[in-house]
Amino acid sequence: MITMDDIIREGHPTLRQVAKEVSFPLSAEDKELGDRMREFLKNSQDPELSEKYGLRGGVGIAAPQLNISKRITAIEIPNMEEEGGEPFLSTVMYNPKVLSHSVQQAAIEEGEGCLSVDRHVPGYVIRNAKVTISYMDQEGEKHKIRLKNYAAIVVQHEIDHLNGIMFYDHINKENPHFAPDDILLIQ
């Protein structure tokens, strides 16, 4: 089971490396890693398990955060409208890529957080409001999905980890809460 002790923190060199693509068919090790990453996210969102094991809640995690420089990310976004229902997005993405994105920009109003960053970093993390992503699943099937708003931001955050980019790299250094007039601010 992955715990917070397994997650490397900002300043670790692996977080600034461009991760390597995984090859298919996947190794048993890469399949198991994806399963363990997804399990961590589910456990981190469970109030009892997160308290028992000291887990910070997360909706996404990338292999580089576990000091494994591979293009693997797990996403577990709960369905905000249906408490306790099926998740909005629950998957492990191997070799994800942004195929296209909107001109419209978006940011989470309260800012972004990261399992690898133990401090609050104020400011708008400006990203694309909509993205089209391609990725492979564990069986080697190719998927193409369109995401918008919160889900698009989560996946862009995780793909950034695969490219050695931290969320605060997107914050305006001189004016952290600067935002273009037409930006979509997400609650």
Backbone as ProteinMPNN parsed JSONL, in Angstrom:
{"seq_chain_A": "MITMDDIIREGHPTLRQVAKEVSFPLSAEDKELGDRMREFLKNSQDPELSEKYGLRGGVGIAAPQLNISKRITAIEIPNMEEEGGEPFLSTVMYNPKVLSHSVQQAAIEEGEGCLSVDRHVPGYVIRNAKVTISYMDQEGEKHKIRLKNYAAIVVQHEIDHLNGIMFYDHINKENPHFAPDDILLIQ", "coords_chain_A": {"N_chain_A": [[0.828, -1.184, 0.0], [0.546, 2.192, -0.865], [1.759, 4.968, 0.909], [1.936, 8.259, 2.46], [4.613, 8.437, 3.043], [5.867, 7.306, 0.878], [5.769, 9.14, -1.095], [7.59, 11.492, -2.866], [8.979, 14.752, -2.164], [8.775, 18.285, -3.085], [11.683, 19.663, -4.582], [13.068, 17.33, -4.822], [15.022, 15.729, -7.273], [13.817, 13.986, -9.221], [11.261, 14.939, -9.641], [11.584, 16.975, -11.43], [12.309, 15.894, -13.797], [11.776, 14.761, -17.188], [9.554, 12.257, -17.675], [9.875, 8.81, -18.747], [8.361, 7.1, -21.518], [6.179, 4.261, -21.196], [6.396, 0.885, -22.325], [4.467, -1.337, -24.388], [3.333, -4.762, -24.65], [2.342, -4.085, -21.262], [4.521, -4.391, -18.452], [4.26, -6.636, -15.654], [4.954, -5.308, -13.381], [4.502, -2.571, -14.042], [1.733, -2.609, -14.41], [0.898, -3.326, -11.832], [1.873, -1.119, -10.409], [0.224, 0.951, -11.417], [-2.257, 0.037, -10.431], [-1.779, 0.192, -7.661], [-1.369, 2.938, -7.358], [-3.887, 3.95, -8.0], [-5.367, 2.735, -5.977], [-4.241, 4.061, -3.781], [-5.3, 6.67, -4.172], [-8.07, 6.193, -3.87], [-8.087, 5.27, -1.199], [-7.143, 7.595, 0.029], [-9.276, 9.27, -0.201], [-11.152, 8.174, 1.392], [-12.592, 8.744, 4.43], [-12.105, 7.3, 6.893], [-9.921, 5.535, 6.286], [-8.008, 7.378, 5.384], [-7.507, 8.856, 7.668], [-6.599, 6.851, 9.409], [-4.205, 5.976, 8.165], [-2.861, 8.337, 7.794], [-3.132, 9.825, 5.378], [-3.042, 12.314, 2.846], [-5.72, 13.81, 1.143], [-6.284, 13.071, -2.274], [-6.756, 13.561, -5.822], [-5.402, 12.854, -7.989], [-2.38, 11.252, -9.009], [0.992, 10.934, -9.978], [3.464, 8.761, -11.405], [6.176, 9.809, -11.195], [6.02, 11.133, -8.734], [6.353, 9.142, -6.969], [8.943, 8.622, -7.147], [9.5, 7.3, -9.491], [10.323, 7.406, -12.663], [8.334, 7.328, -14.91], [5.808, 7.445, -17.476], [3.093, 7.392, -16.179], [-0.039, 7.817, -14.742], [-2.532, 8.121, -12.239], [-5.983, 8.716, -11.867], [-8.645, 9.829, -9.91], [-11.488, 11.077, -9.644], [-14.06, 12.218, -7.725], [-17.649, 12.049, -8.157], [-19.135, 15.003, -8.005], [-21.826, 15.76, -7.888], [-23.173, 13.54, -7.028], [-23.034, 12.256, -4.208], [-21.149, 9.683, -2.853], [-21.697, 8.082, -5.01], [-20.97, 6.613, -8.256], [-17.603, 7.275, -9.388], [-16.644, 10.324, -11.088], [-14.482, 10.329, -12.85], [-12.304, 7.701, -13.15], [-9.409, 6.205, -13.468], [-6.382, 4.704, -14.801], [-3.794, 6.135, -16.477], [-1.648, 5.476, -19.084], [1.16, 6.706, -20.685], [-0.079, 9.313, -21.265], [-1.273, 12.005, -23.347], [-1.752, 15.406, -24.284], [-3.888, 16.165, -26.765], [-5.324, 18.248, -27.906], [-6.452, 21.566, -27.017], [-8.553, 24.039, -25.429], [-8.92, 27.552, -26.212], [-9.919, 29.091, -24.232], [-9.149, 29.844, -20.891], [-8.655, 28.538, -17.566], [-8.87, 28.393, -13.963], [-8.539, 27.091, -10.659], [-10.317, 28.571, -8.14], [-9.482, 28.676, -5.413], [-6.894, 27.912, -5.677], [-4.305, 25.443, -6.434], [-3.341, 22.281, -5.055], [-0.857, 19.853, -4.035], [0.303, 16.553, -3.672], [3.012, 16.302, -3.382], [3.856, 18.676, -2.386], [4.223, 20.31, 0.534], [3.239, 22.691, 1.462], [1.131, 25.619, 1.452], [0.549, 27.212, -1.572], [-0.191, 30.217, -2.67], [-2.251, 31.58, -5.298], [-3.314, 31.843, -8.773], [-3.39, 29.061, -10.828], [-2.978, 28.936, -13.977], [-4.6, 27.308, -16.543], [-5.72, 25.29, -19.374], [-9.194, 25.395, -20.161], [-10.566, 23.334, -21.395], [-9.636, 20.113, -22.556], [-8.407, 17.632, -24.83], [-7.509, 14.378, -24.443], [-5.247, 11.696, -25.047], [-4.599, 8.323, -24.221], [-3.208, 5.196, -23.039], [-4.641, 2.171, -21.753], [-4.352, -0.413, -19.194], [-4.563, -2.762, -20.66], [-3.546, -2.089, -23.068], [-5.231, -0.792, -24.746], [-6.209, 1.994, -26.674], [-7.322, 5.191, -25.675], [-9.401, 8.068, -26.035], [-10.298, 11.026, -24.659], [-12.456, 13.761, -23.825], [-12.197, 16.47, -21.724], [-13.388, 18.87, -19.33], [-13.158, 21.924, -17.433], [-12.886, 21.295, -13.978], [-12.011, 18.55, -14.084], [-10.39, 18.634, -16.361], [-8.373, 20.314, -15.457], [-7.256, 18.783, -13.369], [-6.164, 16.555, -14.787], [-4.325, 17.876, -16.458], [-2.579, 18.842, -14.496], [-1.472, 16.435, -13.562], [-0.266, 15.426, -15.923], [1.614, 17.42, -16.261], [3.369, 16.714, -14.163], [4.568, 14.504, -15.354], [6.137, 15.727, -17.144], [8.025, 17.096, -15.74], [7.167, 19.439, -14.548], [5.999, 21.647, -12.079], [3.004, 22.601, -10.315], [3.068, 25.248, -9.367], [4.733, 26.521, -11.11], [3.18, 27.667, -13.014], [2.056, 29.889, -11.887], [1.744, 33.392, -11.77], [4.551, 35.174, -11.021], [4.99, 37.847, -10.145], [2.422, 38.805, -9.635], [0.475, 36.878, -8.089], [-2.324, 36.413, -8.067], [-3.196, 37.325, -10.462], [-5.295, 37.329, -13.267], [-6.45, 36.745, -16.556], [-9.113, 38.674, -18.04], [-11.12, 37.086, -19.205], [-10.979, 34.622, -17.972], [-11.998, 31.436, -16.68], [-13.075, 30.918, -13.542], [-12.993, 28.368, -11.265], [-14.954, 27.03, -8.732]], "CA_chain_A": [[0.0, 0.0, 0.0], [1.273, 3.457, -0.925], [1.441, 5.937, 1.957], [2.584, 9.559, 2.254], [6.066, 8.235, 3.133], [6.364, 6.885, -0.434], [5.674, 10.275, -2.025], [8.718, 12.416, -2.744], [8.536, 16.135, -2.011], [9.399, 19.286, -3.946], [13.126, 19.731, -4.382], [13.64, 16.05, -5.257], [15.306, 15.869, -8.704], [12.921, 13.215, -10.095], [10.078, 15.753, -9.947], [11.915, 17.917, -12.505], [12.706, 15.138, -14.986], [10.741, 14.319, -18.123], [9.419, 10.805, -17.478], [9.986, 7.975, -19.95], [7.164, 6.346, -21.905], [6.183, 2.828, -20.91], [6.164, 0.119, -23.554], [3.389, -2.328, -24.337], [2.458, -4.96, -23.503], [2.868, -3.607, -19.984], [5.107, -5.355, -17.524], [3.445, -6.87, -14.461], [5.36, -4.244, -12.455], [3.815, -1.321, -14.401], [0.306, -2.8, -14.121], [0.733, -3.279, -10.376], [2.09, 0.268, -9.998], [-1.018, 1.668, -11.716], [-3.283, -0.403, -9.466], [-1.43, 0.72, -6.336], [-1.589, 4.385, -7.391], [-5.34, 4.155, -7.948], [-5.775, 2.342, -4.622], [-3.857, 5.163, -2.888], [-6.265, 7.765, -4.313], [-9.331, 5.771, -3.243], [-7.864, 5.272, 0.25], [-6.959, 8.974, 0.497], [-10.589, 9.916, -0.205], [-11.975, 7.494, 2.388], [-12.277, 9.433, 5.693], [-11.537, 6.402, 7.905], [-8.594, 5.061, 5.878], [-7.055, 8.49, 5.3], [-7.103, 9.192, 9.039], [-5.849, 5.709, 9.964], [-2.859, 5.889, 7.589], [-2.278, 9.668, 7.655], [-3.068, 10.153, 3.95], [-3.661, 13.552, 2.375], [-6.658, 13.527, 0.065], [-5.795, 13.362, -3.618], [-7.581, 13.152, -6.959], [-4.487, 12.396, -9.02], [-0.993, 11.006, -8.614], [1.831, 10.53, -11.11], [4.577, 7.891, -11.011], [7.349, 10.543, -10.7], [5.849, 11.493, -7.332], [6.793, 7.968, -6.218], [10.347, 8.485, -7.548], [9.538, 6.377, -10.628], [10.24, 8.324, -13.804], [7.584, 6.694, -15.998], [4.617, 8.214, -17.855], [1.925, 6.713, -15.633], [-0.761, 8.632, -13.773], [-3.845, 7.616, -11.821], [-6.956, 9.791, -11.64], [-9.827, 9.371, -9.179], [-12.26, 12.289, -9.371], [-15.414, 11.853, -7.302], [-18.782, 12.727, -8.789], [-19.534, 16.024, -7.032], [-23.28, 15.849, -7.785], [-23.748, 12.3, -6.508], [-22.205, 11.848, -3.064], [-21.116, 8.242, -2.646], [-22.024, 7.363, -6.237], [-19.835, 6.266, -9.123], [-16.704, 8.414, -9.612], [-16.76, 11.028, -12.37], [-13.403, 9.792, -13.678], [-11.491, 6.774, -12.369], [-8.615, 5.487, -14.475], [-4.92, 4.804, -14.825], [-3.391, 6.538, -17.825], [-0.263, 5.179, -19.474], [1.605, 7.57, -21.797], [-1.099, 10.285, -21.665], [-0.855, 13.17, -24.14], [-2.772, 16.395, -24.617], [-4.0, 16.248, -28.225], [-5.775, 19.603, -28.236], [-6.988, 22.283, -25.864], [-9.328, 25.241, -25.724], [-8.298, 28.859, -26.032], [-10.42, 29.51, -22.912], [-8.317, 29.438, -19.77], [-9.371, 28.312, -16.312], [-8.069, 28.183, -12.755], [-9.32, 26.81, -9.466], [-10.324, 29.829, -7.393], [-8.692, 28.586, -4.176], [-5.541, 27.462, -6.007], [-4.094, 23.999, -6.512], [-2.474, 21.645, -4.081], [-0.108, 18.738, -4.607], [0.782, 15.614, -2.652], [4.465, 16.478, -3.248], [4.134, 20.026, -1.865], [3.684, 20.345, 1.9], [2.928, 24.064, 1.856], [0.116, 26.283, 0.634], [1.129, 28.153, -2.533], [-1.317, 31.009, -3.161], [-2.202, 32.085, -6.666], [-4.045, 31.143, -9.82], [-2.641, 28.167, -11.706], [-3.747, 29.117, -15.208], [-4.553, 26.142, -17.426], [-6.765, 25.297, -20.4], [-10.494, 24.999, -19.614], [-10.951, 22.062, -22.017], [-8.541, 19.38, -23.197], [-8.638, 16.284, -25.365], [-6.38, 13.56, -23.981], [-5.169, 10.297, -25.466], [-3.781, 7.505, -23.313], [-3.382, 3.748, -23.132], [-4.995, 1.54, -20.485], [-3.49, -1.551, -18.849], [-4.619, -3.797, -21.689], [-2.965, -1.568, -24.301], [-6.276, -0.14, -25.541], [-6.039, 3.443, -26.753], [-8.517, 5.96, -25.335], [-9.382, 9.505, -26.305], [-11.386, 11.622, -23.882], [-12.528, 15.219, -23.742], [-12.485, 16.887, -20.354], [-13.481, 20.313, -19.16], [-13.182, 22.514, -16.097], [-12.087, 20.685, -12.912], [-11.357, 17.316, -14.555], [-9.319, 19.032, -17.288], [-7.279, 20.858, -14.638], [-6.616, 17.66, -12.66], [-5.35, 15.77, -15.719], [-3.186, 18.711, -16.861], [-1.663, 18.848, -13.348], [-0.74, 15.156, -13.543], [0.611, 15.359, -17.106], [2.75, 18.294, -15.937], [4.336, 15.917, -13.384], [5.294, 13.627, -16.274], [7.042, 16.592, -17.917], [8.93, 17.799, -14.83], [6.609, 20.77, -14.256], [5.215, 21.734, -10.842], [1.843, 23.482, -10.522], [3.375, 26.651, -9.08], [5.442, 27.104, -12.258], [2.165, 28.374, -13.812], [1.56, 31.057, -11.149], [2.417, 34.653, -12.078], [5.45, 35.448, -9.885], [4.813, 39.222, -9.655], [1.044, 39.004, -9.188], [-0.055, 35.507, -8.059], [-3.764, 36.333, -8.322], [-3.526, 37.921, -11.754], [-6.012, 36.432, -14.173], [-7.057, 37.447, -17.686], [-10.533, 39.014, -17.842], [-12.029, 36.038, -19.673], [-10.661, 33.327, -17.359], [-13.06, 30.726, -15.977], [-12.64, 30.567, -12.192], [-13.754, 27.208, -10.818], [-15.122, 27.005, -7.248]], "C_chain_A": [[0.88, 1.258, 0.0], [0.797, 4.354, 0.212], [2.158, 7.253, 1.637], [4.111, 9.434, 2.317], [6.68, 7.846, 1.793], [6.418, 8.04, -1.437], [6.833, 11.239, -1.796], [8.201, 13.851, -2.754], [9.327, 17.072, -2.917], [10.868, 19.443, -3.566], [13.813, 18.432, -4.802], [13.847, 16.113, -6.774], [14.37, 15.106, -9.644], [11.703, 14.039, -10.506], [10.329, 16.748, -11.077], [12.381, 17.213, -13.779], [11.505, 14.882, -15.895], [10.721, 12.791, -18.031], [9.455, 10.068, -18.815], [8.673, 7.253, -20.227], [7.313, 4.896, -21.486], [5.884, 2.096, -22.213], [5.098, -0.938, -23.303], [3.799, -3.58, -25.071], [3.147, -4.553, -22.2], [3.504, -4.743, -19.195], [4.151, -5.518, -16.346], [3.719, -5.758, -13.439], [4.613, -2.933, -12.749], [2.306, -1.421, -14.181], [0.05, -2.668, -12.625], [0.914, -1.854, -9.854], [0.821, 1.084, -10.24], [-2.12, 1.321, -10.729], [-3.028, 0.189, -8.082], [-1.652, 2.229, -6.265], [-3.08, 4.69, -7.27], [-5.881, 3.807, -6.56], [-5.425, 3.451, -3.626], [-4.891, 6.286, -2.946], [-7.596, 7.42, -3.652], [-9.194, 5.797, -1.72], [-7.774, 6.699, 0.793], [-8.284, 9.728, 0.563], [-11.556, 9.274, 0.791], [-11.629, 8.088, 3.765], [-11.625, 8.527, 6.747], [-10.123, 5.972, 7.548], [-7.573, 6.198, 5.839], [-6.589, 8.902, 6.691], [-6.215, 8.09, 9.623], [-4.403, 5.694, 9.471], [-2.198, 7.25, 7.365], [-2.12, 10.102, 6.204], [-3.692, 11.515, 3.686], [-4.549, 13.201, 1.196], [-6.099, 13.927, -1.283], [-6.775, 12.889, -4.669], [-6.713, 12.668, -8.115], [-3.105, 12.18, -8.427], [-0.241, 10.506, -9.844], [3.012, 9.714, -10.595], [5.819, 8.669, -10.557], [7.229, 10.969, -9.231], [6.229, 10.344, -6.403], [8.25, 7.648, -6.539], [10.523, 7.429, -8.63], [9.291, 7.216, -11.871], [9.634, 7.637, -15.032], [6.303, 7.48, -16.236], [3.339, 7.444, -17.488], [1.274, 7.667, -14.637], [-2.107, 7.979, -13.467], [-4.718, 8.819, -11.488], [-8.173, 9.186, -10.952], [-10.604, 10.62, -8.744], [-13.667, 11.874, -8.963], [-16.466, 12.629, -8.076], [-19.348, 13.708, -7.769], [-21.052, 16.085, -6.839], [-23.896, 14.656, -7.057], [-22.85, 11.753, -5.411], [-22.294, 10.331, -2.884], [-21.44, 7.423, -3.883], [-20.769, 6.984, -7.011], [-18.935, 7.481, -9.31], [-16.933, 9.043, -10.989], [-15.708, 10.497, -13.344], [-12.505, 8.951, -12.786], [-10.699, 5.926, -13.355], [-7.125, 5.577, -14.166], [-4.553, 5.087, -16.269], [-1.913, 6.216, -18.026], [0.044, 6.016, -20.717], [0.529, 8.584, -22.229], [-0.497, 11.463, -22.416], [-2.038, 14.107, -24.304], [-2.764, 16.518, -26.136], [-4.412, 17.645, -28.667], [-6.326, 20.241, -26.975], [-7.719, 23.533, -26.324], [-8.461, 26.488, -25.602], [-8.688, 29.384, -24.646], [-9.513, 28.971, -21.816], [-9.163, 29.315, -18.512], [-8.376, 28.171, -15.176], [-9.03, 27.846, -11.625], [-9.183, 28.027, -8.558], [-9.441, 29.781, -6.146], [-7.254, 28.13, -4.417], [-5.464, 25.947, -6.053], [-3.215, 23.537, -5.369], [-1.8, 20.459, -4.744], [0.386, 17.858, -3.468], [2.288, 15.749, -2.412], [4.848, 17.853, -2.692], [3.427, 20.165, -0.518], [3.341, 21.748, 2.376], [1.814, 24.594, 0.965], [0.828, 27.274, -0.275], [-0.022, 28.956, -3.114], [-1.13, 31.44, -4.611], [-3.0, 31.237, -7.627], [-3.091, 30.338, -10.686], [-3.433, 28.152, -13.01], [-3.49, 27.953, -16.167], [-5.629, 26.29, -18.499], [-8.064, 24.769, -19.793], [-10.965, 23.658, -20.166], [-9.725, 21.436, -22.66], [-9.068, 18.074, -23.783], [-7.357, 15.512, -25.093], [-6.427, 12.2, -24.663], [-4.281, 9.573, -24.459], [-4.074, 6.037, -23.578], [-3.814, 3.236, -21.755], [-4.098, 0.323, -20.263], [-3.468, -2.64, -19.912], [-4.016, -3.343, -23.01], [-3.994, -0.962, -25.235], [-6.043, 1.363, -25.517], [-7.377, 4.121, -26.465], [-8.305, 7.417, -25.713], [-10.575, 10.092, -25.568], [-11.288, 13.138, -23.915], [-12.947, 15.57, -22.32], [-12.604, 18.393, -20.298], [-13.448, 20.663, -17.678], [-12.305, 21.736, -15.105], [-11.331, 19.442, -13.391], [-10.207, 17.64, -15.507], [-8.113, 19.553, -16.517], [-6.524, 19.74, -13.933], [-5.676, 16.9, -13.602], [-4.151, 16.585, -16.212], [-2.139, 18.773, -15.746], [-0.817, 17.578, -13.349], [0.186, 15.011, -14.75], [1.812, 16.282, -16.92], [3.808, 17.526, -15.142], [5.173, 15.022, -14.296], [6.316, 14.405, -17.102], [7.967, 17.427, -17.031], [8.47, 19.196, -14.45], [5.78, 20.691, -12.974], [4.102, 22.756, -11.041], [2.19, 24.947, -10.321], [4.217, 27.309, -10.163], [4.487, 27.939, -13.118], [1.664, 29.656, -13.14], [2.405, 32.279, -11.512], [3.242, 35.065, -10.85], [5.233, 36.84, -9.286], [3.428, 39.443, -9.05], [0.33, 37.649, -9.189], [-1.55, 35.384, -8.354], [-4.171, 37.083, -9.579], [-4.244, 36.879, -12.594], [-6.544, 37.268, -15.335], [-8.561, 37.653, -17.444], [-11.466, 37.852, -18.187], [-11.757, 34.661, -19.048], [-11.889, 32.752, -16.656], [-12.51, 30.332, -14.618], [-13.581, 29.488, -11.652], [-13.767, 27.176, -9.294], [-14.499, 25.771, -6.657]], "O_chain_A": [[1.834, 1.363, 0.771], [-0.402, 4.488, 0.453], [2.899, 7.341, 0.658], [4.823, 10.236, 1.712], [7.879, 8.031, 1.585], [7.038, 7.927, -2.494], [7.036, 11.738, -0.689], [7.125, 14.132, -3.282], [10.385, 16.721, -3.44], [11.24, 19.367, -2.395], [15.006, 18.431, -5.104], [12.933, 16.514, -7.494], [14.152, 15.551, -10.771], [11.171, 13.855, -11.601], [9.38, 17.307, -11.626], [12.801, 17.869, -14.732], [10.367, 14.796, -15.432], [11.727, 12.125, -18.274], [9.115, 10.62, -19.861], [7.964, 6.848, -19.306], [8.421, 4.363, -21.425], [5.205, 2.624, -23.093], [4.865, -1.367, -22.173], [4.552, -3.489, -26.041], [4.365, -4.664, -22.06], [3.075, -5.895, -19.267], [3.331, -4.641, -16.077], [2.815, -5.328, -12.724], [4.147, -2.263, -11.827], [1.667, -0.437, -13.809], [-0.886, -1.992, -12.199], [0.189, -1.428, -8.956], [0.388, 1.828, -9.36], [-2.832, 2.202, -10.247], [-3.959, 0.636, -7.413], [-2.076, 2.745, -5.23], [-3.48, 5.583, -6.523], [-6.75, 4.502, -6.034], [-6.214, 3.752, -2.73], [-5.314, 6.799, -1.91], [-8.183, 8.25, -2.957], [-10.084, 6.289, -1.026], [-8.267, 6.983, 1.885], [-8.405, 10.711, 1.294], [-12.657, 9.782, 1.004], [-10.494, 7.952, 4.221], [-10.687, 8.95, 7.423], [-9.223, 6.028, 8.386], [-6.415, 6.011, 6.214], [-5.425, 9.254, 6.883], [-5.199, 8.376, 10.258], [-3.481, 5.435, 10.246], [-1.101, 7.321, 6.811], [-1.097, 10.679, 5.834], [-4.746, 11.837, 4.234], [-4.176, 12.391, 0.347], [-5.508, 14.998, -1.425], [-7.53, 11.942, -4.451], [-7.223, 12.137, -9.102], [-2.715, 12.842, -7.466], [-0.781, 9.747, -10.648], [3.502, 9.944, -9.49], [6.474, 8.235, -9.609], [8.245, 11.144, -8.558], [6.406, 10.541, -5.201], [8.737, 6.555, -6.247], [11.548, 6.749, -8.692], [8.174, 7.681, -12.102], [10.305, 7.399, -16.036], [5.772, 8.106, -15.319], [2.622, 6.928, -18.346], [1.951, 8.254, -13.793], [-2.729, 7.365, -14.334], [-4.258, 9.802, -10.908], [-8.672, 8.143, -11.373], [-10.414, 11.144, -7.646], [-14.388, 11.255, -9.746], [-16.209, 13.721, -8.583], [-19.967, 13.3, -6.786], [-21.521, 16.423, -5.752], [-25.006, 14.748, -6.531], [-22.008, 10.889, -5.658], [-23.386, 9.773, -2.777], [-21.459, 6.194, -3.82], [-19.656, 7.031, -6.486], [-19.431, 8.605, -9.384], [-17.362, 8.372, -11.929], [-16.002, 10.247, -14.513], [-11.999, 9.439, -11.775], [-11.251, 5.036, -14.002], [-6.679, 6.412, -13.379], [-4.958, 4.36, -17.176], [-1.054, 6.629, -17.247], [-0.727, 6.025, -21.677], [0.25, 8.709, -23.421], [0.637, 11.869, -22.158], [-3.179, 13.669, -24.444], [-1.764, 16.924, -26.729], [-3.92, 18.163, -29.67], [-6.628, 19.561, -25.995], [-7.535, 24.015, -27.441], [-7.406, 26.471, -24.968], [-7.891, 30.037, -23.973], [-9.154, 27.794, -21.812], [-10.238, 29.904, -18.405], [-7.201, 27.872, -15.388], [-10.188, 28.263, -11.633], [-8.074, 28.46, -8.246], [-8.73, 30.743, -5.855], [-6.482, 27.978, -3.47], [-6.435, 25.254, -5.75], [-2.449, 24.311, -4.796], [-2.126, 20.1, -5.876], [0.83, 18.352, -2.432], [2.784, 15.354, -1.357], [6.032, 18.155, -2.545], [2.198, 20.14, -0.44], [3.17, 21.968, 3.575], [1.583, 24.086, -0.132], [1.623, 28.088, 0.196], [-0.76, 28.451, -3.959], [-0.011, 31.638, -5.083], [-3.323, 30.081, -7.352], [-2.11, 30.866, -11.21], [-4.434, 27.445, -13.132], [-2.356, 27.656, -16.544], [-6.355, 27.284, -18.533], [-8.049, 23.819, -19.01], [-11.682, 22.924, -19.486], [-8.884, 22.129, -23.233], [-10.04, 17.496, -23.295], [-6.264, 15.939, -25.466], [-7.497, 11.619, -24.838], [-3.335, 10.146, -23.919], [-5.047, 5.684, -24.244], [-3.417, 3.781, -20.725], [-3.191, 0.063, -21.053], [-2.478, -3.358, -20.052], [-3.973, -4.113, -23.97], [-3.684, -0.648, -26.384], [-5.721, 1.936, -24.476], [-8.424, 3.687, -26.944], [-7.184, 7.925, -25.71], [-11.719, 9.709, -25.813], [-10.205, 13.716, -24.018], [-13.921, 15.035, -21.79], [-12.008, 19.11, -21.103], [-13.675, 19.824, -16.807], [-11.116, 21.538, -15.356], [-10.136, 19.305, -13.126], [-9.164, 16.989, -15.461], [-6.97, 19.27, -16.876], [-5.293, 19.743, -13.899], [-4.526, 16.634, -13.252], [-3.063, 16.031, -16.369], [-0.94, 18.758, -16.024], [0.399, 17.632, -13.161], [1.307, 14.523, -14.61], [2.912, 15.962, -17.372], [5.003, 17.663, -15.405], [6.357, 14.807, -14.037], [7.235, 13.827, -17.683], [8.619, 18.355, -17.51], [9.282, 20.042, -14.075], [4.963, 19.785, -12.806], [4.241, 23.676, -11.848], [1.664, 25.806, -11.029], [4.402, 28.526, -10.144], [4.927, 28.814, -13.863], [0.926, 30.427, -13.755], [3.633, 32.203, -11.555], [2.69, 35.278, -9.77], [5.283, 37.005, -8.067], [3.279, 40.178, -8.073], [-0.341, 37.301, -10.16], [-1.994, 34.345, -8.844], [-5.337, 37.438, -9.751], [-3.861, 35.71, -12.63], [-7.035, 38.378, -15.126], [-9.19, 36.881, -16.72], [-12.488, 37.661, -17.529], [-12.253, 33.649, -19.543], [-12.711, 33.489, -16.11], [-11.594, 29.515, -14.529], [-14.797, 29.673, -11.592], [-12.723, 27.283, -8.649], [-14.54, 25.579, -5.442]]}, "name": "protein", "num_of_chains": 1, "seq": "MITMDDIIREGHPTLRQVAKEVSFPLSAEDKELGDRMREFLKNSQDPELSEKYGLRGGVGIAAPQLNISKRITAIEIPNMEEEGGEPFLSTVMYNPKVLSHSVQQAAIEEGEGCLSVDRHVPGYVIRNAKVTISYMDQEGEKHKIRLKNYAAIVVQHEIDHLNGIMFYDHINKENPHFAPDDILLIQ"}
